[in-house]
Amino acid sequence: QVQLAESGGDLVQPGGSLRLSCAASGSIFSIYTMSWYRQAPGKERELVAKITSATSRPNYADSAKGRFTISRDNAKNTVYLEMNSLKPEDTAVYYCNVNAKSQVSQPIRTYWGQGTQVTVSS
């Protein structure tokens, strides 16, 4: 099994910045795409950004383009989300999502973190 531990959520003023981290641990054979999702109160969970394993090419939701940067450290099995110019509408619980194999013989599975709260308010 793969466990995900997120950190970095906080209360920040509009225009501020935060850096979220998500470290994968446990039985890991290989990690593929790593992503960040978010879910605001009363809304569906939505993709914020994802990054592949082969090329580390990032993809962003329109709401994140130009303000957020996703990156990964494969040696540490960790994905980051650098968020700048934060807006009140960015307020949500942010979830880490990882596609991984725990063993070579196992299929690729999707794992979710517990979530970290980001609140943007003055």
C-alpha positions as CSV (number, residue, x, y, z in Angstrom):
1,Q,0.0,0.0,0.0
2,V,1.0,3.6,-0.6
3,Q,0.3,6.3,2.0
4,L,0.2,10.0,1.1
5,A,0.9,12.7,3.6
6,E,0.0,16.3,2.7
7,S,1.2,19.5,4.4
8,G,1.3,23.2,3.9
9,G,-2.3,24.2,4.1
10,D,-2.9,27.4,6.0
11,L,-4.9,30.6,6.3
12,V,-3.5,33.3,4.0
13,Q,-4.5,36.7,2.8
14,P,-5.5,37.4,-0.7
15,G,-2.5,37.9,-2.9
16,G,-0.4,35.6,-0.7
17,S,1.4,32.4,-1.4
18,L,1.5,28.9,-0.1
19,R,3.5,25.8,-0.9
20,L,1.8,22.4,-0.5
21,S,3.7,19.2,-0.2
22,C,2.6,15.6,-0.6
23,A,5.0,12.8,0.3
24,A,4.3,9.2,-0.7
25,S,5.5,6.3,1.5
26,G,5.0,2.7,2.1
27,S,5.4,-0.1,-0.4
28,I,6.3,1.7,-3.6
29,F,7.5,0.1,-6.8
30,S,6.9,3.0,-9.1
31,I,5.0,6.3,-9.1
32,Y,3.4,7.6,-12.3
33,T,1.2,10.7,-12.6
34,M,1.0,12.9,-9.5
35,S,-1.8,15.4,-9.2
36,W,-3.5,18.0,-6.9
37,Y,-7.2,18.3,-6.7
38,R,-9.3,20.6,-4.6
39,Q,-12.8,20.6,-3.3
40,A,-14.6,23.8,-2.1
41,P,-17.7,23.6,0.2
42,G,-20.7,22.6,-1.8
43,K,-18.7,22.0,-5.0
44,E,-17.4,18.9,-6.7
45,R,-13.7,17.9,-6.5
46,E,-11.8,19.4,-9.4
47,L,-8.3,18.8,-10.9
48,V,-5.9,21.7,-10.2
49,A,-2.7,20.4,-11.7
50,K,-1.0,17.2,-12.6
51,I,2.5,16.1,-13.6
52,T,3.6,13.0,-15.4
53,S,6.5,10.8,-14.5
54,A,8.2,10.3,-17.8
55,T,8.6,13.9,-18.9
56,S,7.5,15.8,-15.8
57,R,5.3,17.7,-18.1
58,P,2.7,19.7,-16.1
59,N,-0.9,20.4,-16.9
60,Y,-3.0,23.0,-15.2
61,A,-6.7,23.9,-14.8
62,D,-7.5,27.2,-16.3
63,S,-8.0,28.6,-12.8
64,A,-4.4,27.7,-11.9
65,K,-2.5,28.7,-15.0
66,G,0.0,31.5,-14.4
67,R,-0.4,31.4,-10.6
68,F,0.3,27.8,-9.6
69,T,3.3,25.6,-10.3
70,I,3.4,21.8,-9.8
71,S,6.7,20.0,-9.4
72,R,8.0,16.7,-8.2
73,D,11.0,15.2,-6.6
74,N,11.2,11.6,-7.6
75,A,14.0,10.8,-5.2
76,K,11.8,11.9,-2.4
77,N,8.5,10.5,-3.9
78,T,7.1,14.0,-3.3
79,V,4.9,16.4,-5.3
80,Y,4.6,20.1,-4.6
81,L,2.1,22.8,-5.5
82,E,3.4,26.3,-5.3
83,M,0.5,28.7,-5.2
84,N,0.9,32.5,-5.8
85,S,-1.5,35.4,-6.1
86,L,-4.1,33.5,-4.1
87,K,-7.7,34.5,-4.3
88,P,-10.6,33.8,-2.0
89,E,-12.0,31.5,-4.6
90,D,-9.0,29.3,-4.1
91,T,-10.3,28.4,-0.7
92,A,-10.8,24.6,-0.6
93,V,-9.4,21.3,0.8
94,Y,-6.5,20.3,-1.5
95,Y,-6.0,16.7,-2.1
96,C,-2.9,14.9,-3.4
97,N,-3.6,12.1,-5.9
98,V,-1.0,9.6,-7.1
99,N,-1.1,6.7,-9.6
100,A,1.4,4.1,-8.4
101,K,2.4,0.5,-8.3
102,S,3.1,-1.0,-4.8
103,Q,4.8,-4.0,-6.4
104,V,5.9,-4.9,-9.9
105,S,3.2,-7.6,-10.2
106,Q,0.5,-5.3,-9.1
107,P,-1.7,-3.0,-11.3
108,I,-1.4,0.7,-11.2
109,R,-3.8,2.0,-8.5
110,T,-4.9,5.5,-7.5
111,Y,-4.2,6.8,-4.1
112,W,-5.6,9.8,-2.3
113,G,-4.3,11.9,0.6
114,Q,-6.4,13.1,3.5
115,G,-6.4,16.7,2.3
116,T,-5.1,19.9,3.6
117,Q,-7.2,23.1,4.1
118,V,-6.3,26.2,2.3
119,T,-8.2,29.3,3.3
120,V,-7.7,32.6,1.5
121,S,-9.3,35.5,3.5
122,S,-8.5,38.9,4.8
